[in-house]
Amino acid sequence: MSAAKPAVLMVISSHKPGWYLPELAHPFDILEPYCNITIASHLGGDAPPDQKSVELFKNDEICARFYETKQDLWKNSQKLEDFKGNAERFDAICFIGGYGPMFDVIDSKAAEEVILDFYNQKKLLSGICHGSAAFAHVRDPSSGKFIIDGHKAVGVSNKECELLFPATGVVEPWSVETELDKATGGKYEKAENPFDGHVVVSKSADGRTFITGQNPASGLGLGKAIYEELFGKTYGA
């Protein structure tokens, strides 16, 4: 871990409809007092959140405060591509969900190269909701296996996408649940009930750690799990 505060790279989408507000606001709120956080997006510059998420979470104190006071973070985001070869500067990376990432960040060459850099240096890899999909198609060049093979993982479920479709109308390029289940070797997990929070911490014998959250309700839990992995102690203890 870095000598000073741990450094965390959080990745959001530049593509409409954008990233989902609580999936950034909640883990950010947990981590900001203790970590140096950098926000990157696919294109850099202005990368706004999904406005439906802003409206839906307007009465959530953390989300409302974050939206009102932290707009510089996403209006002046750095370009993800610029972080290729810079994993040594960070202790963790976190891919934020929403529908936007499925159309730019996920499966992009920049994301793949950045992820492999973090993976090779055994940095903490994390994602939430659709953001967890960032790991679904990335393979270890040395073995040919998916980097998340053998790890437990969670992301937005098929049932959640089915229930949300009438309100969103977004046709996704592929199923996060299905592809994560393939990439992990059948170790995809989900909460018993749709939209319940669920966070999975998965460690391998070779020293690699993935932390994934299922949906917006998992944001605080994801932030706490990242904190606990970085600091080696229970959040709030």
Phi and psi restraints in degrees (value plus and minus 20) as a CYANA .aco file:
   2 SER   PHI     -79.8   -39.8
   2 SER   PSI     134.1   174.1
   3 ALA   PHI     -85.2   -45.2
   3 ALA   PSI     -60.2   -20.2
   4 ALA   PHI    -109.8   -69.8
   4 ALA   PSI    -164.7  -124.7
   5 LYS   PHI     -83.0   -43.0
   5 LYS   PSI     124.0   164.0
   6 PRO   PHI     -78.8   -38.8
   6 PRO   PSI     125.3   165.3
   7 ALA   PHI    -127.3   -87.3
   7 ALA   PSI     110.4   150.4
   8 VAL   PHI    -143.7  -103.7
   8 VAL   PSI     108.9   148.9
   9 LEU   PHI    -119.3   -79.3
   9 LEU   PSI      98.7   138.7
  10 MET   PHI    -129.9   -89.9
  10 MET   PSI     110.0   150.0
  11 VAL   PHI    -133.4   -93.4
  11 VAL   PSI     107.1   147.1
  12 ILE   PHI    -141.6  -101.6
  12 ILE   PSI     151.4   191.4
  13 SER   PHI    -112.4   -72.4
  13 SER   PSI     130.5   170.5
  14 SER   PHI    -121.5   -81.5
  14 SER   PSI     -22.7    17.3
  15 HIS   PHI    -118.5   -78.5
  15 HIS   PSI     117.3   157.3
  16 LYS   PHI     -85.0   -45.0
  16 LYS   PSI     123.8   163.8
  17 PRO   PHI    -101.4   -61.4
  17 PRO   PSI     -21.9    18.1
  18 GLY   PHI      87.9   127.9
  18 GLY   PSI    -190.4  -150.4
  19 TRP   PHI    -115.2   -75.2
  19 TRP   PSI     143.3   183.3
  20 TYR   PHI    -115.1   -75.1
  20 TYR   PSI     101.0   141.0
  21 LEU   PHI     -69.4   -29.4
  21 LEU   PSI     -74.7   -34.7
  22 PRO   PHI     -86.1   -46.1
  22 PRO   PSI     -41.0    -1.0
  23 GLU   PHI     -93.4   -53.4
  23 GLU   PSI     -38.3     1.7
  24 LEU   PHI    -121.9   -81.9
  24 LEU   PSI     -66.5   -26.5
  25 ALA   PHI     -80.0   -40.0
  25 ALA   PSI     -63.1   -23.1
  26 HIS   PHI     -89.7   -49.7
  26 HIS   PSI     -71.9   -31.9
  27 PRO   PHI     -86.0   -46.0
  27 PRO   PSI     -53.1   -13.1
  28 PHE   PHI     -80.9   -40.9
  28 PHE   PSI     -62.7   -22.7
  29 ASP   PHI     -82.0   -42.0
  29 ASP   PSI     -57.3   -17.3
  30 ILE   PHI     -89.1   -49.1
  30 ILE   PSI     -64.1   -24.1
  31 LEU   PHI    -108.4   -68.4
  31 LEU   PSI     -47.7    -7.7
  32 GLU   PHI     -74.2   -34.2
  32 GLU   PSI     -61.3   -21.3
  33 PRO   PHI     -85.4   -45.4
  33 PRO   PSI     -38.3     1.7
  34 TYR   PHI    -137.5   -97.5
  34 TYR   PSI     -32.4     7.6
  35 CYS   PHI    -150.6  -110.6
  35 CYS   PSI     135.8   175.8
  36 ASN   PHI    -111.7   -71.7
  36 ASN   PSI      96.0   136.0
  37 ILE   PHI    -129.3   -89.3
  37 ILE   PSI     111.8   151.8
  38 THR   PHI    -135.5   -95.5
  38 THR   PSI     115.4   155.4
  39 ILE   PHI    -125.3   -85.3
  39 ILE   PSI     104.7   144.7
  40 ALA   PHI    -140.0  -100.0
  40 ALA   PSI     130.0   170.0
  41 SER   PHI    -151.9  -111.9
  41 SER   PSI     150.7   190.7
  42 HIS   PHI     -79.0   -39.0
  42 HIS   PSI     -65.2   -25.2
  43 LEU   PHI    -122.7   -82.7
  43 LEU   PSI     -34.1     5.9
  44 GLY   PHI      58.5    98.5
  44 GLY   PSI     151.5   191.5
  45 GLY   PHI      55.0    95.0
  45 GLY   PSI    -164.8  -124.8
  46 ASP   PHI     -95.8   -55.8
  46 ASP   PSI     100.6   140.6
  47 ALA   PHI    -155.6  -115.6
  47 ALA   PSI      60.4   100.4
  48 PRO   PHI     -93.3   -53.3
  48 PRO   PSI     137.5   177.5
  49 PRO   PHI     -94.8   -54.8
  49 PRO   PSI     143.9   183.9
  50 ASP   PHI     -82.4   -42.4
  50 ASP   PSI     100.0   140.0
  51 GLN   PHI     -86.1   -46.1
  51 GLN   PSI     -44.6    -4.6
  52 LYS   PHI     -85.4   -45.4
  52 LYS   PSI     -55.4   -15.4
  53 SER   PHI     -91.2   -51.2
  53 SER   PSI     -53.4   -13.4
  54 VAL   PHI     -83.0   -43.0
  54 VAL   PSI     -64.0   -24.0
  55 GLU   PHI     -88.4   -48.4
  55 GLU   PSI     -64.2   -24.2
  56 LEU   PHI     -84.5   -44.5
  56 LEU   PSI     -50.3   -10.3
  57 PHE   PHI    -131.2   -91.2
  57 PHE   PSI       5.3    45.3
  58 LYS   PHI     -86.7   -46.7
  58 LYS   PSI     -42.7    -2.7
  59 ASN   PHI    -117.0   -77.0
  59 ASN   PSI     -18.1    21.9
  60 ASP   PHI    -103.4   -63.4
  60 ASP   PSI      98.0   138.0
  61 GLU   PHI     -77.9   -37.9
  61 GLU   PSI     -63.9   -23.9
  62 ILE   PHI     -86.1   -46.1
  62 ILE   PSI     -65.7   -25.7
  63 CYS   PHI     -84.7   -44.7
  63 CYS   PSI     -63.4   -23.4
  64 ALA   PHI     -83.1   -43.1
  64 ALA   PSI     -63.6   -23.6
  65 ARG   PHI     -85.9   -45.9
  65 ARG   PSI     -63.2   -23.2
  66 PHE   PHI     -81.4   -41.4
  66 PHE   PSI     -65.3   -25.3
  67 TYR   PHI     -84.4   -44.4
  67 TYR   PSI     -56.1   -16.1
  68 GLU   PHI     -98.9   -58.9
  68 GLU   PSI     -51.2   -11.2
  69 THR   PHI    -131.9   -91.9
  69 THR   PSI     -31.6     8.4
  70 LYS   PHI    -138.7   -98.7
  70 LYS   PSI       3.0    43.0
  71 GLN   PHI     -84.5   -44.5
  71 GLN   PSI     -46.0    -6.0
  72 ASP   PHI     -79.4   -39.4
  72 ASP   PSI     -48.5    -8.5
  73 LEU   PHI     -80.7   -40.7
  73 LEU   PSI     -65.3   -25.3
  74 TRP   PHI    -115.8   -75.8
  74 TRP   PSI     -39.2     0.8
  75 LYS   PHI     -96.5   -56.5
  75 LYS   PSI     -40.9    -0.9
  76 ASN   PHI    -147.6  -107.6
  76 ASN   PSI      23.0    63.0
  77 SER   PHI     -88.7   -48.7
  77 SER   PSI     134.3   174.3
  78 GLN   PHI    -110.3   -70.3
  78 GLN   PSI     137.2   177.2
  79 LYS   PHI     -99.6   -59.6
  79 LYS   PSI     108.9   148.9
  80 LEU   PHI     -76.1   -36.1
  80 LEU   PSI     -60.2   -20.2
  81 GLU   PHI     -76.1   -36.1
  81 GLU   PSI     -50.2   -10.2
  82 ASP   PHI     -90.3   -50.3
  82 ASP   PSI     -29.4    10.6
  83 PHE   PHI    -118.3   -78.3
  83 PHE   PSI     -15.2    24.8
  84 LYS   PHI     -82.9   -42.9
  84 LYS   PSI     110.3   150.3
  85 GLY   PHI      59.0    99.0
  85 GLY   PSI      -7.7    32.3
  86 ASN   PHI    -138.8   -98.8
  86 ASN   PSI       0.7    40.7
  87 ALA   PHI     -81.6   -41.6
  87 ALA   PSI     -46.2    -6.2
  88 GLU   PHI     -84.1   -44.1
  88 GLU   PSI     -37.5     2.5
  89 ARG   PHI     -98.5   -58.5
  89 ARG   PSI     -32.2     7.8
  90 PHE   PHI    -145.9  -105.9
  90 PHE   PSI     142.4   182.4
  91 ASP   PHI    -127.4   -87.4
  91 ASP   PSI     -41.0    -1.0
  92 ALA   PHI    -177.0  -137.0
  92 ALA   PSI     136.8   176.8
  93 ILE   PHI    -150.2  -110.2
  93 ILE   PSI     125.1   165.1
  94 CYS   PHI    -157.9  -117.9
  94 CYS   PSI     103.9   143.9
  95 PHE   PHI    -116.8   -76.8
  95 PHE   PSI     101.3   141.3
  96 ILE   PHI    -107.8   -67.8
  96 ILE   PSI     123.5   163.5
  97 GLY   PHI    -110.3   -70.3
  97 GLY   PSI    -176.3  -136.3
  98 GLY   PHI      90.8   130.8
  98 GLY   PSI     152.3   192.3
  99 TYR   PHI     -97.6   -57.6
  99 TYR   PSI     -51.7   -11.7
 100 GLY   PHI     -71.3   -31.3
 100 GLY   PSI     -67.2   -27.2
 101 PRO   PHI     -76.7   -36.7
 101 PRO   PSI     -47.9    -7.9
 102 MET   PHI     -85.7   -45.7
 102 MET   PSI     -36.5     3.5
 103 PHE   PHI    -130.8   -90.8
 103 PHE   PSI     -20.9    19.1
 104 ASP   PHI    -162.6  -122.6
 104 ASP   PSI     -79.2   -39.2
 105 VAL   PHI     -86.6   -46.6
 105 VAL   PSI     -72.1   -32.1
 106 ILE   PHI     -83.1   -43.1
 106 ILE   PSI     110.5   150.5
 107 ASP   PHI      51.6    91.6
 107 ASP   PSI     -12.3    27.7
 108 SER   PHI     -96.4   -56.4
 108 SER   PSI     132.8   172.8
 109 LYS   PHI     -82.5   -42.5
 109 LYS   PSI     -59.5   -19.5
 110 ALA   PHI     -81.6   -41.6
 110 ALA   PSI     -66.1   -26.1
 111 ALA   PHI     -83.1   -43.1
 111 ALA   PSI     -62.9   -22.9
 112 GLU   PHI     -79.9   -39.9
 112 GLU   PSI     -65.7   -25.7
 113 GLU   PHI     -87.4   -47.4
 113 GLU   PSI     -60.6   -20.6
 114 VAL   PHI     -86.1   -46.1
 114 VAL   PSI     -64.4   -24.4
 115 ILE   PHI     -80.2   -40.2
 115 ILE   PSI     -65.4   -25.4
 116 LEU   PHI     -83.9   -43.9
 116 LEU   PSI     -54.7   -14.7
 117 ASP   PHI     -83.7   -43.7
 117 ASP   PSI     -66.9   -26.9
 118 PHE   PHI     -84.0   -44.0
 118 PHE   PSI     -61.7   -21.7
 119 TYR   PHI     -82.4   -42.4
 119 TYR   PSI     -66.9   -26.9
 120 ASN   PHI     -84.4   -44.4
 120 ASN   PSI     -49.4    -9.4
 121 GLN   PHI    -114.3   -74.3
 121 GLN   PSI     -10.9    29.1
 122 LYS   PHI      36.1    76.1
 122 LYS   PSI      20.6    60.6
 123 LYS   PHI    -103.1   -63.1
 123 LYS   PSI     139.3   179.3
 124 LEU   PHI     -88.2   -48.2
 124 LEU   PSI     108.1   148.1
 125 LEU   PHI    -131.6   -91.6
 125 LEU   PSI     106.9   146.9
 126 SER   PHI    -164.1  -124.1
 126 SER   PSI     139.2   179.2
 127 GLY   PHI    -183.4  -143.4
 127 GLY   PSI     141.8   181.8
 128 ILE   PHI    -157.3  -117.3
 128 ILE   PSI     116.0   156.0
 129 CYS   PHI      38.6    78.6
 129 CYS   PSI    -142.3  -102.3
 130 HIS   PHI     -87.1   -47.1
 130 HIS   PSI     -41.2    -1.2
 131 GLY   PHI     -83.5   -43.5
 131 GLY   PSI     -49.7    -9.7
 132 SER   PHI     -82.4   -42.4
 132 SER   PSI     -42.3    -2.3
 133 ALA   PHI     -84.2   -44.2
 133 ALA   PSI     -35.7     4.3
 134 ALA   PHI     -78.0   -38.0
 134 ALA   PSI     -45.3    -5.3
 135 PHE   PHI    -116.8   -76.8
 135 PHE   PSI     -25.4    14.6
 136 ALA   PHI     -88.6   -48.6
 136 ALA   PSI     -50.5   -10.5
 137 HIS   PHI    -137.7   -97.7
 137 HIS   PSI     -10.5    29.5
 138 VAL   PHI    -110.2   -70.2
 138 VAL   PSI     107.3   147.3
 139 ARG   PHI    -130.5   -90.5
 139 ARG   PSI     129.5   169.5
 140 ASP   PHI     -96.9   -56.9
 140 ASP   PSI      95.0   135.0
 141 PRO   PHI     -78.1   -38.1
 141 PRO   PSI     -48.7    -8.7
 142 SER   PHI     -95.6   -55.6
 142 SER   PSI     -49.2    -9.2
 143 SER   PHI    -133.7   -93.7
 143 SER   PSI     -41.5    -1.5
 144 GLY   PHI      61.5   101.5
 144 GLY   PSI     -23.7    16.3
 145 LYS   PHI    -106.1   -66.1
 145 LYS   PSI     135.7   175.7
 146 PHE   PHI     -82.4   -42.4
 146 PHE   PSI     119.7   159.7
 147 ILE   PHI     -84.7   -44.7
 147 ILE   PSI     -43.1    -3.1
 148 ILE   PHI    -117.9   -77.9
 148 ILE   PSI     -13.1    26.9
 149 ASP   PHI     -78.2   -38.2
 149 ASP   PSI     110.0   150.0
 150 GLY   PHI      66.9   106.9
 150 GLY   PSI     -30.2     9.8
 151 HIS   PHI    -111.8   -71.8
 151 HIS   PSI     126.5   166.5
 152 LYS   PHI     -95.5   -55.5
 152 LYS   PSI     123.8   163.8
 153 ALA   PHI    -175.4  -135.4
 153 ALA   PSI     139.2   179.2
 154 VAL   PHI    -161.8  -121.8
 154 VAL   PSI     128.7   168.7
 155 GLY   PHI    -175.3  -135.3
 155 GLY   PSI    -196.4  -156.4
 156 VAL   PHI     -74.9   -34.9
 156 VAL   PSI     116.0   156.0
 157 SER   PHI    -107.9   -67.9
 157 SER   PSI     141.1   181.1
 158 ASN   PHI     -80.6   -40.6
 158 ASN   PSI     -59.9   -19.9
 159 LYS   PHI     -84.8   -44.8
 159 LYS   PSI     -60.1   -20.1
 160 GLU   PHI     -83.4   -43.4
 160 GLU   PSI     -63.2   -23.2
 161 CYS   PHI     -83.3   -43.3
 161 CYS   PSI     -59.5   -19.5
 162 GLU   PHI     -82.8   -42.8
 162 GLU   PSI     -63.5   -23.5
 163 LEU   PHI     -90.1   -50.1
 163 LEU   PSI     -50.2   -10.2
 164 LEU   PHI    -103.9   -63.9
 164 LEU   PSI     -41.3    -1.3
 165 PHE   PHI     -75.8   -35.8
 165 PHE   PSI     -63.0   -23.0
 166 PRO   PHI     -77.6   -37.6
 166 PRO   PSI     -50.4   -10.4
 167 ALA   PHI    -107.1   -67.1
 167 ALA   PSI     -49.8    -9.8
 168 THR   PHI    -119.6   -79.6
 168 THR   PSI     -58.2   -18.2
 169 GLY   PHI      47.8    87.8
 169 GLY   PSI      -8.8    31.2
 170 VAL   PHI    -103.7   -63.7
 170 VAL   PSI     103.3   143.3
 171 VAL   PHI    -114.4   -74.4
 171 VAL   PSI      92.2   132.2
 172 GLU   PHI    -101.9   -61.9
 172 GLU   PSI     129.0   169.0
 173 PRO   PHI     -86.6   -46.6
 173 PRO   PSI     -47.5    -7.5
 174 TRP   PHI    -183.7  -143.7
 174 TRP   PSI     147.0   187.0
 175 SER   PHI    -105.3   -65.3
 175 SER   PSI     103.4   143.4
 176 VAL   PHI     -83.0   -43.0
 176 VAL   PSI     -67.1   -27.1
 177 GLU   PHI     -79.2   -39.2
 177 GLU   PSI     -68.9   -28.9
 178 THR   PHI     -82.5   -42.5
 178 THR   PSI     -65.6   -25.6
 179 GLU   PHI     -93.0   -53.0
 179 GLU   PSI     -56.0   -16.0
 180 LEU   PHI     -87.1   -47.1
 180 LEU   PSI     -56.8   -16.8
 181 ASP   PHI     -83.8   -43.8
 181 ASP   PSI     -59.5   -19.5
 182 LYS   PHI     -85.5   -45.5
 182 LYS   PSI     -67.4   -27.4
 183 ALA   PHI     -86.7   -46.7
 183 ALA   PSI     -51.0   -11.0
 184 THR   PHI    -107.7   -67.7
 184 THR   PSI     -26.3    13.7
 185 GLY   PHI      57.1    97.1
 185 GLY   PSI      17.3    57.3
 186 GLY   PHI      65.4   105.4
 186 GLY   PSI       1.1    41.1
 187 LYS   PHI    -128.9   -88.9
 187 LYS   PSI      -1.3    38.7
 188 TYR   PHI     -84.4   -44.4
 188 TYR   PSI     118.9   158.9
 189 GLU   PHI    -141.9  -101.9
 189 GLU   PSI     141.6   181.6
 190 LYS   PHI    -175.1  -135.1
 190 LYS   PSI     139.6   179.6
 191 ALA   PHI     -85.4   -45.4
 191 ALA   PSI     137.1   177.1
 192 GLU   PHI     -81.2   -41.2
 192 GLU   PSI     -57.1   -17.1
 193 ASN   PHI    -137.4   -97.4
 193 ASN   PSI     119.5   159.5
 194 PRO   PHI     -75.0   -35.0
 194 PRO   PSI     120.2   160.2
 195 PHE   PHI      55.1    95.1
 195 PHE   PSI     -19.4    20.6
 196 ASP   PHI     -95.7   -55.7
 196 ASP   PSI     127.0   167.0
 197 GLY   PHI     -88.8   -48.8
 197 GLY   PSI     123.8   163.8
 198 HIS   PHI    -176.4  -136.4
 198 HIS   PSI     104.3   144.3
 199 VAL   PHI    -145.0  -105.0
 199 VAL   PSI     116.5   156.5
 200 VAL   PHI    -142.1  -102.1
 200 VAL   PSI     108.2   148.2
 201 VAL   PHI    -128.1   -88.1
 201 VAL   PSI     100.7   140.7
 202 SER   PHI    -147.1  -107.1
 202 SER   PSI     103.2   143.2
 203 LYS   PHI    -138.6   -98.6
 203 LYS   PSI     123.7   163.7
 204 SER   PHI    -129.8   -89.8
 204 SER   PSI     144.5   184.5
 205 ALA   PHI     -84.8   -44.8
 205 ALA   PSI     -42.7    -2.7
 206 ASP   PHI    -107.6   -67.6
 206 ASP   PSI     -10.7    29.3
 207 GLY   PHI      69.8   109.8
 207 GLY   PSI      -3.0    37.0
 208 ARG   PHI    -122.8   -82.8
 208 ARG   PSI     124.0   164.0
 209 THR   PHI    -150.3  -110.3
 209 THR   PSI     111.1   151.1
 210 PHE   PHI    -135.9   -95.9
 210 PHE   PSI     113.6   153.6
 211 ILE   PHI    -143.6  -103.6
 211 ILE   PSI     101.1   141.1
 212 THR   PHI    -150.5  -110.5
 212 THR   PSI     127.7   167.7
 213 GLY   PHI    -142.0  -102.0
 213 GLY   PSI     131.0   171.0
 214 GLN   PHI    -102.2   -62.2
 214 GLN   PSI     -57.2   -17.2
 215 ASN   PHI    -183.5  -143.5
 215 ASN   PSI    -198.9  -158.9
 216 PRO   PHI     -75.3   -35.3
 216 PRO   PSI     -52.1   -12.1
 217 ALA   PHI     -89.7   -49.7
 217 ALA   PSI     -26.9    13.1
 218 SER   PHI    -116.6   -76.6
 218 SER   PSI     -21.5    18.5
 219 GLY   PHI     -80.9   -40.9
 219 GLY   PSI     -67.3   -27.3
 220 LEU   PHI     -85.9   -45.9
 220 LEU   PSI     -61.9   -21.9
 221 GLY   PHI     -82.7   -42.7
 221 GLY   PSI     -58.5   -18.5
 222 LEU   PHI     -83.3   -43.3
 222 LEU   PSI     -66.8   -26.8
 223 GLY   PHI     -79.0   -39.0
 223 GLY   PSI     -62.8   -22.8
 224 LYS   PHI     -85.6   -45.6
 224 LYS   PSI     -59.7   -19.7
 225 ALA   PHI     -86.1   -46.1
 225 ALA   PSI     -59.4   -19.4
 226 ILE   PHI     -83.9   -43.9
 226 ILE   PSI     -65.8   -25.8
 227 TYR   PHI     -75.1   -35.1
 227 TYR   PSI     -69.5   -29.5
 228 GLU   PHI     -85.0   -45.0
 228 GLU   PSI     -53.2   -13.2
 229 GLU   PHI     -92.4   -52.4
 229 GLU   PSI     -60.8   -20.8
 230 LEU   PHI     -90.2   -50.2
 230 LEU   PSI     -57.2   -17.2
 231 PHE   PHI    -123.4   -83.4
 231 PHE   PSI     -30.5     9.5
 232 GLY   PHI      47.6    87.6
 232 GLY   PSI       7.5    47.5
 233 LYS   PHI    -170.8  -130.8
 233 LYS   PSI     141.2   181.2
 234 THR   PHI     -87.7   -47.7
 234 THR   PSI     114.7   154.7
 235 TYR   PHI     -81.5   -41.5
 235 TYR   PSI     111.5   151.5
 236 GLY   PHI      66.0   106.0
 236 GLY   PSI     -23.1    16.9
